Amino acid sequence: MRNVTTQSNANIQRLGPEDPRLSQIVIHNNTVYLSGQVGSGGADIKAQTKETCDKIDQLLSLAGTDKTNLLQCMIWVKDIKNDYAGMNEVYNEWIKDGKPVRACVESNMVYKQEGVQLLVEIQATAALPQ
């Protein structure tokens, strides 16, 4: 993952800008913003949520923080009626202390990765430790 610092008065640091559409991590004013993360398309909501949370942990570590400093999580699930409980089971195990504010909504999530339907996406924002 490349580290690119934007040359502006805003002092914005962008990590992982290999993708032409987005950076994986943006850091500004001691706040870490992660792009939406998904798993690789595991068979069920629990597997996909676990993999997604693991990816968030890795990105937070690259940015110099961790999940205890999470401020907000935005969650999209494909089928809130059938997948909400399973996603929450994994999420609650992942976030035991320092719970962030959170929203969870249903999304069509038409995107398939390697032929497997994605069931969950999580976007996170965290503080850098002082």
C-alpha positions, 0 to 999 in steps of 0.5 A: 500500500502506497502512502501519498500525502496531498500537497495542500494546506489541509495536510491530508494523508492518503494511503492505498491510492492504487485504485483510481476511484478511492483511497483505502485510508484517509487521515486528516486532523487526527481522524482516520477514514476508511473506505467501505470494506467487504470480505472476499465473498464467503459463503454466509453473513458470518464469514463475510462479516468476520473477514470484513472486520479483520480487514478493518483491523489491518487498515486501522493498524496501518493508519496507526490506530485500532478498533478501540478508537473507532468513532463510527461504523456504517454497515450495509447488509444485503438482506436485513431480515435474514442477515442482521442477526448473524452480522451482529453476532460477529460484530458484537464479538469484534467490538466488545469495548469502546463501541462506536456510533453505528448505523445499519441499513439494507442495500441491494449490493448487486456487486458480486466478487468472484461470482459470490454475492457480497452480503455486508460492507462496513465503512469505519472512522476512527481517531488516532491515539494522542 
